[in-house]
Amino acid sequence: MSYFKEDEMGYTVPAGISNKHVHLSEADFKTLFGEDAEMSFFKKLSQPGQFATDDKVDIVGPIGTLKGIRILGPYRKQTQVELAQTDCFATGIKGVLRESGKLEGTPGCKLVGPKGEVELTEGVIVAQRHIHLSTAQAEEAGVKNGDIVKVKFDGPRALVFDNVVVRAGDTHERDMHLDTDEANAAGLQNGQLGEIVK
């Protein structure tokens, strides 16, 4: 299967629209859901080994609460909460733009589960938009891990996204992760193809 647009021969990536969600460490999961609890399985996600669960928590900020926010698995070394800027406005949590896993100096929040609560001192981010590519896909696209590219989406609200980080490796699969604010600005739907502009 070719990932190149026939008219311009640009490499395409599908939009993967990411709603607010939480990645939990095993210790925090046990605090929130109980020592004997295990992550449930709802559906596979685009990235190998990652999945959505039926488990949900409330995210409590200085001025508001987001209820019933989905947990994604598997466990992470450190709990990470990913919000869109609109969610930050609703909760009063400062929106800090970061790549996933780079949590030093980010704000915290309170997580409330069915069995307990966790007070995070850091870990809330607005995720930097990024592209996942396998090693072979990155080579085909002519990019490498850590590159910064633009991605162009056509349509009634056509938009070029700048400052898109390439995350390439053997554990990745072709997908562009955008949050709901970004997707709404461009009128995107899941799976809609955008073209990498270098």
Secondary structure by P-SEA (a helix, b strand, c coil): ccccccccbbbbbbbbcccccccccaaaaaaaccccccccccccccccccccccbbbbbbcccccccccccccccccbbbbbbcaaaaaacccbbbbbcccccccbbbbbbbcccbbbbbcccccccccbbbbcaaaaaaacccccccbbbbbbccbbbbbcbbbbbbcccccbbbbbcaaaaaaacccccbbbbbcc
